[in-house]
Amino acid sequence: MAGRYFDEWRIGDRIAHEIRRTVTETDNLLFSVMTHNPQPLHIDAEAAKASEFGQILVNGTFTFALLVGLSVADTTLGTLVANLGYDKLVMPKPVFIGDTMHATSEVTDLRESKSRPEAGVVTFTHELLNQRDEVVCRCLRMAMLRKRAA
């Protein structure tokens, strides 16, 4: 199991996730269609070409989901009780088809669970960066994790 238990984390722990992912046209189109998002900037090459971006803009909810997905193996795989929420989601730069993404995570808060003595809550700051190391997505993720059995 790759994820860490609550009691194995410390504030300031930082991970540069090794998995990289190049975004494809298929990723963007399937995600947009599966989520019923008809935004022409995501699915209409001619409309996107006429926009300020001049090309298809990758669906932002795919970008966010990719960020979380790239972080899971190193953070919560096998130790997660539940994701409690996400906060302060920003997308300061656009993502385009062909961009290669990588992610980082930092622990910014730890607290014991009041309702579950066998668990605690870790707050991660996740960042998704493109091949030019520009941040394209950032968010806080609050995850309830199991404690290591005593």
C-alpha positions as CSV (number, residue, x, y, z in Angstrom):
1,M,0.0,0.0,0.0
2,A,1.4,3.3,-1.0
3,G,-0.6,5.8,1.0
4,R,0.4,6.9,4.5
5,Y,-1.5,6.7,7.7
6,F,-2.6,9.9,9.6
7,D,0.1,9.5,12.2
8,E,2.9,9.2,9.6
9,W,2.3,12.7,8.2
10,R,3.9,15.9,9.5
11,I,3.0,19.5,8.6
12,G,5.4,20.6,5.9
13,D,5.8,17.1,4.4
14,R,6.1,17.7,0.6
15,I,5.9,15.2,-2.3
16,A,6.8,15.7,-5.9
17,H,4.6,12.9,-7.5
18,E,6.5,10.9,-10.0
19,I,3.7,10.1,-12.4
20,R,3.4,12.5,-15.3
21,R,0.5,12.6,-17.7
22,T,0.1,14.2,-21.2
23,V,-3.4,15.4,-21.8
24,T,-4.9,14.1,-25.0
25,E,-7.8,15.2,-27.1
26,T,-9.6,12.0,-26.2
27,D,-9.3,12.7,-22.5
28,N,-10.8,16.1,-22.9
29,L,-13.6,15.1,-25.3
30,L,-14.7,12.0,-23.3
31,F,-14.6,13.8,-20.0
32,S,-16.7,16.7,-21.4
33,V,-19.2,14.4,-23.0
34,M,-19.4,12.1,-19.9
35,T,-20.1,15.1,-17.7
36,H,-22.6,16.6,-20.1
37,N,-20.5,19.8,-20.6
38,P,-21.3,21.2,-24.0
39,Q,-18.9,24.2,-23.7
40,P,-17.7,25.0,-27.2
41,L,-14.3,26.0,-25.9
42,H,-13.8,22.3,-24.9
43,I,-15.4,20.4,-27.8
44,D,-15.6,22.6,-30.9
45,A,-12.3,23.2,-32.6
46,E,-13.6,26.0,-34.8
47,A,-15.2,27.9,-31.9
48,A,-12.0,27.4,-29.8
49,K,-9.9,28.6,-32.7
50,A,-11.9,31.8,-32.8
51,S,-11.5,32.4,-29.0
52,E,-8.7,34.3,-27.3
53,F,-7.0,30.9,-26.7
54,G,-6.9,30.0,-30.4
55,Q,-7.3,26.3,-29.6
56,I,-9.3,23.8,-27.6
57,L,-9.1,24.6,-23.9
58,V,-9.0,21.5,-21.7
59,N,-12.1,21.1,-19.4
60,G,-11.2,22.6,-16.0
61,T,-13.0,19.9,-14.1
62,F,-10.8,17.3,-15.9
63,T,-7.8,19.3,-14.9
64,F,-8.9,19.3,-11.2
65,A,-9.7,15.6,-11.3
66,L,-6.3,14.8,-12.8
67,L,-4.6,16.8,-10.1
68,V,-6.3,14.8,-7.4
69,G,-5.8,11.5,-9.2
70,L,-2.0,12.1,-9.7
71,S,-1.7,12.6,-5.9
72,V,-3.7,9.6,-4.6
73,A,-1.0,6.9,-4.9
74,D,1.5,8.8,-2.7
75,T,-1.0,10.3,-0.2
76,T,-4.2,8.3,0.5
77,L,-4.2,5.0,-1.3
78,G,-5.4,2.4,1.1
79,T,-5.6,4.7,4.1
80,L,-8.5,6.9,3.1
81,V,-11.7,6.9,5.1
82,A,-13.2,9.7,3.2
83,N,-12.4,12.9,1.3
84,L,-14.1,15.6,3.4
85,G,-13.9,18.5,1.0
86,Y,-11.9,20.7,-1.3
87,D,-11.3,24.4,-0.9
88,K,-9.6,27.4,-2.5
89,L,-9.6,25.8,-6.0
90,V,-7.9,28.1,-8.5
91,M,-6.8,27.6,-12.1
92,P,-4.3,30.4,-12.8
93,K,-3.2,29.1,-16.3
94,P,-5.0,27.3,-19.0
95,V,-4.4,23.7,-20.0
96,F,-4.2,22.7,-23.7
97,I,-4.2,19.4,-25.5
98,G,-0.6,18.0,-25.5
99,D,0.4,19.6,-22.2
100,T,2.2,17.3,-19.8
101,M,1.2,17.5,-16.2
102,H,2.9,16.7,-13.0
103,A,1.8,17.3,-9.4
104,T,3.0,18.2,-5.9
105,S,1.4,17.9,-2.5
106,E,2.3,19.5,0.8
107,V,0.7,18.8,4.2
108,T,-0.6,22.2,5.6
109,D,-2.7,21.0,8.5
110,L,-3.2,17.9,10.7
111,R,-6.0,17.4,13.3
112,E,-7.3,14.5,15.2
113,S,-10.9,13.5,14.3
114,K,-13.4,14.4,17.0
115,S,-15.9,11.7,15.9
116,R,-13.5,8.9,15.0
117,P,-10.6,8.2,17.4
118,E,-9.1,5.8,14.9
119,A,-8.7,8.5,12.3
120,G,-7.4,12.0,11.7
121,V,-7.8,14.8,9.1
122,V,-4.9,15.8,6.8
123,T,-5.1,19.0,4.8
124,F,-3.0,18.8,1.6
125,T,-2.2,21.7,-0.7
126,H,-2.1,20.0,-4.2
127,E,-0.6,21.8,-7.2
128,L,-0.7,20.7,-10.9
129,L,2.0,22.0,-13.1
130,N,2.6,21.9,-16.8
131,Q,5.8,21.1,-18.7
132,R,7.0,24.7,-18.2
133,D,6.5,24.3,-14.4
134,E,3.6,26.8,-14.5
135,V,0.9,26.1,-11.9
136,V,-2.3,25.4,-13.7
137,C,-4.4,24.2,-10.8
138,R,-4.2,24.4,-7.0
139,C,-6.5,23.4,-4.2
140,L,-6.7,22.3,-0.6
141,R,-8.0,18.8,0.0
142,M,-9.2,17.6,3.4
143,A,-8.9,13.9,3.8
144,M,-9.8,11.7,6.7
145,L,-7.1,9.0,7.0
146,R,-6.9,5.9,9.2
147,K,-4.3,5.8,12.0
148,R,-1.9,3.0,12.0
149,A,-3.2,0.2,14.3
150,A,-1.6,0.4,17.8
